[in-house]
Amino acid sequence: MTESTSPHISAPRIVVLGVQPGDPPFRIVEVDGEVVGTATSMTDVLLTAASAGLTIHDLDDPDTVRWVGGGKYTWTLH
């Protein structure tokens, strides 16, 4: 039996980019490819998503959130 494969790979709607220098350091949050805000904590990511009309149930779900340059516990520059 042959499995069908979709030519379209779904991407998470929320992307949290790597830590940026600042006081305090922050991460840029994108929703559907558009910058919607910045975050200095996981709570900020949840609030930013909510303000864009999205609810995050699991910050570890790669189908929901993509963490670039470190995971949900990375909030300082290395």
PDB file of N, CA, C and O in Angstrom:
ATOM      1  N   MET A   1       0.842  -1.173   0.000  1.00  0.00           N
ATOM      2  CA  MET A   1       0.000   0.000   0.000  1.00  0.00           C
ATOM      3  C   MET A   1       0.884   1.233   0.000  1.00  0.00           C
ATOM      4  O   MET A   1       1.875   1.301   0.728  1.00  0.00           O
ATOM      5  N   THR A   2       0.527   2.187  -0.804  1.00  0.00           N
ATOM      6  CA  THR A   2       1.309   3.415  -0.928  1.00  0.00           C
ATOM      7  C   THR A   2       0.676   4.516  -0.102  1.00  0.00           C
ATOM      8  O   THR A   2      -0.526   4.768  -0.186  1.00  0.00           O
ATOM      9  N   GLU A   3       1.520   5.177   0.710  1.00  0.00           N
ATOM     10  CA  GLU A   3       1.019   6.301   1.492  1.00  0.00           C
ATOM     11  C   GLU A   3       1.066   7.555   0.643  1.00  0.00           C
ATOM     12  O   GLU A   3       2.016   7.775  -0.108  1.00  0.00           O
ATOM     13  N   SER A   4       0.038   8.373   0.769  1.00  0.00           N
ATOM     14  CA  SER A   4       0.058   9.627   0.033  1.00  0.00           C
ATOM     15  C   SER A   4       0.812  10.664   0.856  1.00  0.00           C
ATOM     16  O   SER A   4       0.687  10.718   2.079  1.00  0.00           O
ATOM     17  N   THR A   5       1.580  11.468   0.178  1.00  0.00           N
ATOM     18  CA  THR A   5       2.306  12.533   0.854  1.00  0.00           C
ATOM     19  C   THR A   5       1.827  13.866   0.331  1.00  0.00           C
ATOM     20  O   THR A   5       1.577  14.035  -0.863  1.00  0.00           O
ATOM     21  N   SER A   6       1.708  14.775   1.212  1.00  0.00           N
ATOM     22  CA  SER A   6       1.236  16.103   0.845  1.00  0.00           C
ATOM     23  C   SER A   6       2.417  16.969   0.419  1.00  0.00           C
ATOM     24  O   SER A   6       3.447  16.963   1.093  1.00  0.00           O
ATOM     25  N   PRO A   7       2.299  17.704  -0.667  1.00  0.00           N
ATOM     26  CA  PRO A   7       3.393  18.589  -1.074  1.00  0.00           C
ATOM     27  C   PRO A   7       3.496  19.811  -0.155  1.00  0.00           C
ATOM     28  O   PRO A   7       4.487  20.540  -0.188  1.00  0.00           O
ATOM     29  N   HIS A   8       2.475  20.021   0.651  1.00  0.00           N
ATOM     30  CA  HIS A   8       2.460  21.172   1.556  1.00  0.00           C
ATOM     31  C   HIS A   8       2.854  20.729   2.956  1.00  0.00           C
ATOM     32  O   HIS A   8       2.209  19.864   3.548  1.00  0.00           O
ATOM     33  N   ILE A   9       3.910  21.325   3.478  1.00  0.00           N
ATOM     34  CA  ILE A   9       4.324  21.038   4.845  1.00  0.00           C
ATOM     35  C   ILE A   9       3.790  22.163   5.717  1.00  0.00           C
ATOM     36  O   ILE A   9       4.091  23.335   5.492  1.00  0.00           O
ATOM     37  N   SER A  10       2.996  21.795   6.714  1.00  0.00           N
ATOM     38  CA  SER A  10       2.415  22.830   7.561  1.00  0.00           C
ATOM     39  C   SER A  10       3.467  23.376   8.514  1.00  0.00           C
ATOM     40  O   SER A  10       4.332  22.645   8.998  1.00  0.00           O
ATOM     41  N   ALA A  11       3.378  24.640   8.765  1.00  0.00           N
ATOM     42  CA  ALA A  11       4.286  25.321   9.688  1.00  0.00           C
ATOM     43  C   ALA A  11       3.472  25.834  10.863  1.00  0.00           C
ATOM     44  O   ALA A  11       2.294  26.156  10.714  1.00  0.00           O
ATOM     45  N   PRO A  12       4.095  25.911  12.026  1.00  0.00           N
ATOM     46  CA  PRO A  12       3.365  26.468  13.163  1.00  0.00           C
ATOM     47  C   PRO A  12       3.026  27.928  12.908  1.00  0.00           C
ATOM     48  O   PRO A  12       3.775  28.637  12.235  1.00  0.00           O
ATOM     49  N   ARG A  13       1.914  28.371  13.437  1.00  0.00           N
ATOM     50  CA  ARG A  13       1.481  29.757  13.229  1.00  0.00           C
ATOM     51  C   ARG A  13       2.314  30.726  14.050  1.00  0.00           C
ATOM     52  O   ARG A  13       2.423  31.901  13.698  1.00  0.00           O
ATOM     53  N   ILE A  14       2.908  30.243  15.151  1.00  0.00           N
ATOM     54  CA  ILE A  14       3.679  31.108  16.053  1.00  0.00           C
ATOM     55  C   ILE A  14       5.148  30.723  15.968  1.00  0.00           C
ATOM     56  O   ILE A  14       5.504  29.553  16.108  1.00  0.00           O
ATOM     57  N   VAL A  15       5.993  31.719  15.738  1.00  0.00           N
ATOM     58  CA  VAL A  15       7.442  31.522  15.715  1.00  0.00           C
ATOM     59  C   VAL A  15       8.058  32.510  16.692  1.00  0.00           C
ATOM     60  O   VAL A  15       7.780  33.708  16.643  1.00  0.00           O
ATOM     61  N   VAL A  16       8.901  31.987  17.583  1.00  0.00           N
ATOM     62  CA  VAL A  16       9.613  32.831  18.541  1.00  0.00           C
ATOM     63  C   VAL A  16      11.076  32.814  18.126  1.00  0.00           C
ATOM     64  O   VAL A  16      11.741  31.780  18.192  1.00  0.00           O
ATOM     65  N   LEU A  17      11.569  33.973  17.696  1.00  0.00           N
ATOM     66  CA  LEU A  17      12.932  34.073  17.184  1.00  0.00           C
ATOM     67  C   LEU A  17      13.942  34.135  18.318  1.00  0.00           C
ATOM     68  O   LEU A  17      13.570  34.270  19.484  1.00  0.00           O
ATOM     69  N   GLY A  18      15.228  34.036  17.972  1.00  0.00           N
ATOM     70  CA  GLY A  18      16.308  34.013  18.953  1.00  0.00           C
ATOM     71  C   GLY A  18      16.389  35.278  19.792  1.00  0.00           C
ATOM     72  O   GLY A  18      15.817  36.315  19.457  1.00  0.00           O
ATOM     73  N   VAL A  19      17.116  35.159  20.888  1.00  0.00           N
ATOM     74  CA  VAL A  19      17.264  36.261  21.842  1.00  0.00           C
ATOM     75  C   VAL A  19      18.007  37.422  21.208  1.00  0.00           C
ATOM     76  O   VAL A  19      19.032  37.236  20.553  1.00  0.00           O
ATOM     77  N   GLN A  20      17.480  38.624  21.410  1.00  0.00           N
ATOM     78  CA  GLN A  20      18.066  39.860  20.910  1.00  0.00           C
ATOM     79  C   GLN A  20      18.659  40.645  22.080  1.00  0.00           C
ATOM     80  O   GLN A  20      18.132  40.594  23.191  1.00  0.00           O
ATOM     81  N   PRO A  21      19.753  41.371  21.834  1.00  0.00           N
ATOM     82  CA  PRO A  21      20.321  42.164  22.926  1.00  0.00           C
ATOM     83  C   PRO A  21      19.386  43.297  23.313  1.00  0.00           C
ATOM     84  O   PRO A  21      18.747  43.907  22.456  1.00  0.00           O
ATOM     85  N   GLY A  22      19.311  43.565  24.564  1.00  0.00           N
ATOM     86  CA  GLY A  22      18.468  44.636  25.079  1.00  0.00           C
ATOM     87  C   GLY A  22      18.525  44.607  26.591  1.00  0.00           C
ATOM     88  O   GLY A  22      19.160  43.736  27.185  1.00  0.00           O
ATOM     89  N   ASP A  23      17.870  45.546  27.196  1.00  0.00           N
ATOM     90  CA  ASP A  23      17.820  45.586  28.654  1.00  0.00           C
ATOM     91  C   ASP A  23      16.360  45.608  29.081  1.00  0.00           C
ATOM     92  O   ASP A  23      15.807  46.696  29.246  1.00  0.00           O
ATOM     93  N   PRO A  24      15.713  44.479  29.268  1.00  0.00           N
ATOM     94  CA  PRO A  24      16.264  43.118  29.261  1.00  0.00           C
ATOM     95  C   PRO A  24      16.315  42.537  27.848  1.00  0.00           C
ATOM     96  O   PRO A  24      15.677  43.063  26.936  1.00  0.00           O
ATOM     97  N   PRO A  25      17.074  41.449  27.665  1.00  0.00           N
ATOM     98  CA  PRO A  25      17.069  40.764  26.367  1.00  0.00           C
ATOM     99  C   PRO A  25      15.640  40.327  26.029  1.00  0.00           C
ATOM    100  O   PRO A  25      14.829  40.096  26.925  1.00  0.00           O
ATOM    101  N   PHE A  26      15.344  40.218  24.745  1.00  0.00           N
ATOM    102  CA  PHE A  26      13.984  39.884  24.325  1.00  0.00           C
ATOM    103  C   PHE A  26      14.017  38.982  23.106  1.00  0.00           C
ATOM    104  O   PHE A  26      15.058  38.812  22.471  1.00  0.00           O
ATOM    105  N   ARG A  27      12.873  38.409  22.790  1.00  0.00           N
ATOM    106  CA  ARG A  27      12.703  37.601  21.589  1.00  0.00           C
ATOM    107  C   ARG A  27      11.530  38.160  20.795  1.00  0.00           C
ATOM    108  O   ARG A  27      10.527  38.590  21.364  1.00  0.00           O
ATOM    109  N   ILE A  28      11.670  38.147  19.484  1.00  0.00           N
ATOM    110  CA  ILE A  28      10.622  38.627  18.589  1.00  0.00           C
ATOM    111  C   ILE A  28       9.628  37.494  18.350  1.00  0.00           C
ATOM    112  O   ILE A  28      10.020  36.345  18.148  1.00  0.00           O
ATOM    113  N   VAL A  29       8.341  37.826  18.375  1.00  0.00           N
ATOM    114  CA  VAL A  29       7.282  36.840  18.178  1.00  0.00           C
ATOM    115  C   VAL A  29       6.575  37.147  16.858  1.00  0.00           C
ATOM    116  O   VAL A  29       6.140  38.271  16.609  1.00  0.00           O
ATOM    117  N   GLU A  30       6.473  36.112  16.023  1.00  0.00           N
ATOM    118  CA  GLU A  30       5.764  36.222  14.755  1.00  0.00           C
ATOM    119  C   GLU A  30       4.521  35.338  14.795  1.00  0.00           C
ATOM    120  O   GLU A  30       4.538  34.245  15.362  1.00  0.00           O
ATOM    121  N   VAL A  31       3.457  35.823  14.189  1.00  0.00           N
ATOM    122  CA  VAL A  31       2.253  35.025  13.986  1.00  0.00           C
ATOM    123  C   VAL A  31       1.948  35.064  12.497  1.00  0.00           C
ATOM    124  O   VAL A  31       1.816  36.134  11.902  1.00  0.00           O
ATOM    125  N   ASP A  32       1.837  33.886  11.908  1.00  0.00           N
ATOM    126  CA  ASP A  32       1.578  33.763  10.464  1.00  0.00           C
ATOM    127  C   ASP A  32       2.581  34.563   9.641  1.00  0.00           C
ATOM    128  O   ASP A  32       2.218  35.176   8.636  1.00  0.00           O
ATOM    129  N   GLY A  33       3.852  34.558  10.073  1.00  0.00           N
ATOM    130  CA  GLY A  33       4.913  35.216   9.329  1.00  0.00           C
ATOM    131  C   GLY A  33       5.030  36.711   9.535  1.00  0.00           C
ATOM    132  O   GLY A  33       5.874  37.357   8.915  1.00  0.00           O
ATOM    133  N   GLU A  34       4.205  37.264  10.385  1.00  0.00           N
ATOM    134  CA  GLU A  34       4.222  38.711  10.632  1.00  0.00           C
ATOM    135  C   GLU A  34       4.649  38.983  12.075  1.00  0.00           C
ATOM    136  O   GLU A  34       4.161  38.349  13.011  1.00  0.00           O
ATOM    137  N   VAL A  35       5.567  39.934  12.236  1.00  0.00           N
ATOM    138  CA  VAL A  35       6.004  40.305  13.582  1.00  0.00           C
ATOM    139  C   VAL A  35       4.831  40.959  14.311  1.00  0.00           C
ATOM    140  O   VAL A  35       4.247  41.933  13.835  1.00  0.00           O
ATOM    141  N   VAL A  36       4.500  40.399  15.481  1.00  0.00           N
ATOM    142  CA  VAL A  36       3.371  40.938  16.252  1.00  0.00           C
ATOM    143  C   VAL A  36       3.792  41.482  17.610  1.00  0.00           C
ATOM    144  O   VAL A  36       2.997  42.132  18.289  1.00  0.00           O
ATOM    145  N   GLY A  37       5.034  41.223  18.013  1.00  0.00           N
ATOM    146  CA  GLY A  37       5.467  41.739  19.302  1.00  0.00           C
ATOM    147  C   GLY A  37       6.788  41.161  19.741  1.00  0.00           C
ATOM    148  O   GLY A  37       7.454  40.430  19.008  1.00  0.00           O
ATOM    149  N   THR A  38       7.152  41.515  20.976  1.00  0.00           N
ATOM    150  CA  THR A  38       8.364  40.987  21.585  1.00  0.00           C
ATOM    151  C   THR A  38       7.997  40.326  22.907  1.00  0.00           C
ATOM    152  O   THR A  38       6.941  40.580  23.486  1.00  0.00           O
ATOM    153  N   ALA A  39       8.905  39.469  23.361  1.00  0.00           N
ATOM    154  CA  ALA A  39       8.666  38.746  24.603  1.00  0.00           C
ATOM    155  C   ALA A  39       9.953  38.668  25.409  1.00  0.00           C
ATOM    156  O   ALA A  39      11.043  38.518  24.856  1.00  0.00           O
ATOM    157  N   THR A  40       9.809  38.770  26.724  1.00  0.00           N
ATOM    158  CA  THR A  40      10.943  38.585  27.624  1.00  0.00           C
ATOM    159  C   THR A  40      10.737  37.359  28.510  1.00  0.00           C
ATOM    160  O   THR A  40      11.546  37.075  29.394  1.00  0.00           O
ATOM    161  N   SER A  41       9.633  36.631  28.261  1.00  0.00           N
ATOM    162  CA  SER A  41       9.331  35.432  29.049  1.00  0.00           C
ATOM    163  C   SER A  41       8.301  34.587  28.301  1.00  0.00           C
ATOM    164  O   SER A  41       7.707  35.028  27.318  1.00  0.00           O
ATOM    165  N   MET A  42       8.108  33.371  28.788  1.00  0.00           N
ATOM    166  CA  MET A  42       7.077  32.500  28.212  1.00  0.00           C
ATOM    167  C   MET A  42       5.699  33.140  28.350  1.00  0.00           C
ATOM    168  O   MET A  42       4.864  33.027  27.452  1.00  0.00           O
ATOM    169  N   THR A  43       5.466  33.805  29.466  1.00  0.00           N
ATOM    170  CA  THR A  43       4.178  34.468  29.682  1.00  0.00           C
ATOM    171  C   THR A  43       3.914  35.496  28.598  1.00  0.00           C
ATOM    172  O   THR A  43       2.794  35.603  28.098  1.00  0.00           O
ATOM    173  N   ASP A  44       4.946  36.258  28.230  1.00  0.00           N
ATOM    174  CA  ASP A  44       4.792  37.244  27.158  1.00  0.00           C
ATOM    175  C   ASP A  44       4.417  36.581  25.839  1.00  0.00           C
ATOM    176  O   ASP A  44       3.621  37.129  25.077  1.00  0.00           O
ATOM    177  N   VAL A  45       4.980  35.410  25.563  1.00  0.00           N
ATOM    178  CA  VAL A  45       4.629  34.687  24.330  1.00  0.00           C
ATOM    179  C   VAL A  45       3.147  34.326  24.357  1.00  0.00           C
ATOM    180  O   VAL A  45       2.439  34.513  23.367  1.00  0.00           O
ATOM    181  N   LEU A  46       2.686  33.812  25.484  1.00  0.00           N
ATOM    182  CA  LEU A  46       1.267  33.457  25.615  1.00  0.00           C
ATOM    183  C   LEU A  46       0.368  34.676  25.446  1.00  0.00           C
ATOM    184  O   LEU A  46      -0.648  34.607  24.754  1.00  0.00           O
ATOM    185  N   LEU A  47       0.736  35.792  26.075  1.00  0.00           N
ATOM    186  CA  LEU A  47      -0.070  37.012  25.980  1.00  0.00           C
ATOM    187  C   LEU A  47      -0.053  37.596  24.571  1.00  0.00           C
ATOM    188  O   LEU A  47      -1.078  38.074  24.085  1.00  0.00           O
ATOM    189  N   THR A  48       1.103  37.561  23.916  1.00  0.00           N
ATOM    190  CA  THR A  48       1.206  38.076  22.548  1.00  0.00           C
ATOM    191  C   THR A  48       0.353  37.237  21.600  1.00  0.00           C
ATOM    192  O   THR A  48      -0.345  37.776  20.741  1.00  0.00           O
ATOM    193  N   ALA A  49       0.414  35.928  21.761  1.00  0.00           N
ATOM    194  CA  ALA A  49      -0.423  35.049  20.933  1.00  0.00           C
ATOM    195  C   ALA A  49      -1.903  35.323  21.179  1.00  0.00           C
ATOM    196  O   ALA A  49      -2.692  35.394  20.237  1.00  0.00           O
ATOM    197  N   ALA A  50      -2.274  35.475  22.444  1.00  0.00           N
ATOM    198  CA  ALA A  50      -3.681  35.743  22.788  1.00  0.00           C
ATOM    199  C   ALA A  50      -4.147  37.055  22.176  1.00  0.00           C
ATOM    200  O   ALA A  50      -5.282  37.158  21.710  1.00  0.00           O
ATOM    201  N   SER A  51      -3.274  38.059  22.175  1.00  0.00           N
ATOM    202  CA  SER A  51      -3.676  39.348  21.593  1.00  0.00           C
ATOM    203  C   SER A  51      -3.851  39.241  20.086  1.00  0.00           C
ATOM    204  O   SER A  51      -4.527  40.069  19.476  1.00  0.00           O
ATOM    205  N   ALA A  52      -3.243  38.222  19.484  1.00  0.00           N
ATOM    206  CA  ALA A  52      -3.421  37.972  18.048  1.00  0.00           C
ATOM    207  C   ALA A  52      -4.581  37.005  17.801  1.00  0.00           C
ATOM    208  O   ALA A  52      -4.840  36.616  16.662  1.00  0.00           O
ATOM    209  N   GLY A  53      -5.278  36.619  18.875  1.00  0.00           N
ATOM    210  CA  GLY A  53      -6.442  35.752  18.729  1.00  0.00           C
ATOM    211  C   GLY A  53      -6.126  34.264  18.784  1.00  0.00           C
ATOM    212  O   GLY A  53      -6.973  33.445  18.429  1.00  0.00           O
ATOM    213  N   LEU A  54      -4.927  33.899  19.220  1.00  0.00           N
ATOM    214  CA  LEU A  54      -4.537  32.495  19.287  1.00  0.00           C
ATOM    215  C   LEU A  54      -4.342  32.058  20.731  1.00  0.00           C
ATOM    216  O   LEU A  54      -3.849  32.824  21.559  1.00  0.00           O
ATOM    217  N   THR A  55      -4.723  30.851  21.019  1.00  0.00           N
ATOM    218  CA  THR A  55      -4.506  30.279  22.336  1.00  0.00           C
ATOM    219  C   THR A  55      -3.482  29.170  22.220  1.00  0.00           C
ATOM    220  O   THR A  55      -3.632  28.269  21.395  1.00  0.00           O
ATOM    221  N   ILE A  56      -2.446  29.226  23.034  1.00  0.00           N
ATOM    222  CA  ILE A  56      -1.426  28.182  23.058  1.00  0.00           C
ATOM    223  C   ILE A  56      -1.737  27.263  24.234  1.00  0.00           C
ATOM    224  O   ILE A  56      -1.786  27.706  25.382  1.00  0.00           O
ATOM    225  N   HIS A  57      -1.944  25.987  23.942  1.00  0.00           N
ATOM    226  CA  HIS A  57      -2.213  25.014  24.999  1.00  0.00           C
ATOM    227  C   HIS A  57      -0.947  24.302  25.433  1.00  0.00           C
ATOM    228  O   HIS A  57      -0.867  23.812  26.559  1.00  0.00           O
ATOM    229  N   ASP A  58       0.060  24.235  24.543  1.00  0.00           N
ATOM    230  CA  ASP A  58       1.279  23.506  24.846  1.00  0.00           C
ATOM    231  C   ASP A  58       2.461  24.191  24.165  1.00  0.00           C
ATOM    232  O   ASP A  58       2.597  24.125  22.944  1.00  0.00           O
ATOM    233  N   LEU A  59       3.313  24.846  24.950  1.00  0.00           N
ATOM    234  CA  LEU A  59       4.484  25.536  24.400  1.00  0.00           C
ATOM    235  C   LEU A  59       5.514  24.570  23.824  1.00  0.00           C
ATOM    236  O   LEU A  59       6.421  24.995  23.108  1.00  0.00           O
ATOM    237  N   ASP A  60       5.390  23.285  24.122  1.00  0.00           N
ATOM    238  CA  ASP A  60       6.319  22.275  23.614  1.00  0.00           C
ATOM    239  C   ASP A  60       5.833  21.611  22.329  1.00  0.00           C
ATOM    240  O   ASP A  60       6.542  20.780  21.762  1.00  0.00           O
ATOM    241  N   ASP A  61       4.649  21.961  21.867  1.00  0.00           N
ATOM    242  CA  ASP A  61       4.088  21.353  20.657  1.00  0.00           C
ATOM    243  C   ASP A  61       4.682  22.030  19.419  1.00  0.00           C
ATOM    244  O   ASP A  61       4.380  23.193  19.151  1.00  0.00           O
ATOM    245  N   PRO A  62       5.526  21.315  18.660  1.00  0.00           N
ATOM    246  CA  PRO A  62       6.153  21.934  17.486  1.00  0.00           C
ATOM    247  C   PRO A  62       5.165  22.286  16.374  1.00  0.00           C
ATOM    248  O   PRO A  62       5.502  23.054  15.474  1.00  0.00           O
ATOM    249  N   ASP A  63       3.954  21.737  16.425  1.00  0.00           N
ATOM    250  CA  ASP A  63       2.934  22.107  15.448  1.00  0.00           C
ATOM    251  C   ASP A  63       2.271  23.438  15.815  1.00  0.00           C
ATOM    252  O   ASP A  63       1.563  24.032  15.001  1.00  0.00           O
ATOM    253  N   THR A  64       2.509  23.900  17.047  1.00  0.00           N
ATOM    254  CA  THR A  64       1.919  25.145  17.522  1.00  0.00           C
ATOM    255  C   THR A  64       2.929  26.276  17.570  1.00  0.00           C
ATOM    256  O   THR A  64       2.660  27.379  17.095  1.00  0.00           O
ATOM    257  N   VAL A  65       4.099  26.000  18.148  1.00  0.00           N
ATOM    258  CA  VAL A  65       5.125  27.028  18.349  1.00  0.00           C
ATOM    259  C   VAL A  65       6.464  26.517  17.849  1.00  0.00           C
ATOM    260  O   VAL A  65       6.861  25.393  18.156  1.00  0.00           O
ATOM    261  N   ARG A  66       7.157  27.340  17.080  1.00  0.00           N
ATOM    262  CA  ARG A  66       8.527  27.032  16.669  1.00  0.00           C
ATOM    263  C   ARG A  66       9.462  27.968  17.420  1.00  0.00           C
ATOM    264  O   ARG A  66       9.334  29.189  17.331  1.00  0.00           O
ATOM    265  N   TRP A  67      10.400  27.392  18.159  1.00  0.00           N
ATOM    266  CA  TRP A  67      11.393  28.159  18.910  1.00  0.00           C
ATOM    267  C   TRP A  67      12.681  28.177  18.105  1.00  0.00           C
ATOM    268  O   TRP A  67      13.247  27.121  17.821  1.00  0.00           O
ATOM    269  N   VAL A  68      13.153  29.365  17.733  1.00  0.00           N
ATOM    270  CA  VAL A  68      14.370  29.522  16.944  1.00  0.00           C
ATOM    271  C   VAL A  68      15.469  30.071  17.853  1.00  0.00           C
ATOM    272  O   VAL A  68      15.261  31.059  18.557  1.00  0.00           O
ATOM    273  N   GLY A  69      16.624  29.435  17.838  1.00  0.00           N
ATOM    274  CA  GLY A  69      17.741  29.945  18.628  1.00  0.00           C
ATOM    275  C   GLY A  69      17.633  29.641  20.108  1.00  0.00           C
ATOM    276  O   GLY A  69      18.165  30.384  20.933  1.00  0.00           O
ATOM    277  N   GLY A  70      16.964  28.577  20.451  1.00  0.00           N
ATOM    278  CA  GLY A  70      16.810  28.180  21.849  1.00  0.00           C
ATOM    279  C   GLY A  70      15.359  27.916  22.164  1.00  0.00           C
ATOM    280  O   GLY A  70      14.462  28.438  21.502  1.00  0.00           O
ATOM    281  N   GLY A  71      15.130  27.107  23.173  1.00  0.00           N
ATOM    282  CA  GLY A  71      13.781  26.722  23.548  1.00  0.00           C
ATOM    283  C   GLY A  71      13.104  27.730  24.456  1.00  0.00           C
ATOM    284  O   GLY A  71      13.553  28.867  24.606  1.00  0.00           O
ATOM    285  N   LYS A  72      12.027  27.288  25.050  1.00  0.00           N
ATOM    286  CA  LYS A  72      11.192  28.181  25.849  1.00  0.00           C
ATOM    287  C   LYS A  72      11.875  28.679  27.109  1.00  0.00           C
ATOM    288  O   LYS A  72      11.400  29.630  27.729  1.00  0.00           O
ATOM    289  N   TYR A  73      12.987  28.054  27.504  1.00  0.00           N
ATOM    290  CA  TYR A  73      13.710  28.509  28.690  1.00  0.00           C
ATOM    291  C   TYR A  73      14.899  29.423  28.368  1.00  0.00           C
ATOM    292  O   TYR A  73      15.636  29.825  29.269  1.00  0.00           O
ATOM    293  N   THR A  74      15.080  29.747  27.093  1.00  0.00           N
ATOM    294  CA  THR A  74      16.216  30.570  26.663  1.00  0.00           C
ATOM    295  C   THR A  74      15.793  32.032  26.552  1.00  0.00           C
ATOM    296  O   THR A  74      15.081  32.417  25.625  1.00  0.00           O
ATOM    297  N   TRP A  75      16.238  32.829  27.503  1.00  0.00           N
ATOM    298  CA  TRP A  75      15.859  34.253  27.525  1.00  0.00           C
ATOM    299  C   TRP A  75      17.045  35.181  27.736  1.00  0.00           C
ATOM    300  O   TRP A  75      16.861  36.378  27.958  1.00  0.00           O
ATOM    301  N   THR A  76      18.266  34.641  27.670  1.00  0.00           N
ATOM    302  CA  THR A  76      19.471  35.468  27.785  1.00  0.00           C
ATOM    303  C   THR A  76      20.389  35.155  26.623  1.00  0.00           C
ATOM    304  O   THR A  76      20.321  34.075  26.037  1.00  0.00           O
ATOM    305  N   LEU A  77      21.256  36.113  26.290  1.00  0.00           N
ATOM    306  CA  LEU A  77      22.230  35.901  25.236  1.00  0.00           C
ATOM    307  C   LEU A  77      23.310  34.933  25.708  1.00  0.00           C
ATOM    308  O   LEU A  77      23.670  34.930  26.885  1.00  0.00           O
ATOM    309  N   HIS A  78      23.819  34.128  24.812  1.00  0.00           N
ATOM    310  CA  HIS A  78      24.880  33.169  25.175  1.00  0.00           C
ATOM    311  C   HIS A  78      26.212  33.708  24.785  1.00  0.00           C
ATOM    312  O   HIS A  78      27.231  33.053  25.004  1.00  0.00           O
TER     313      HIS A  78
END
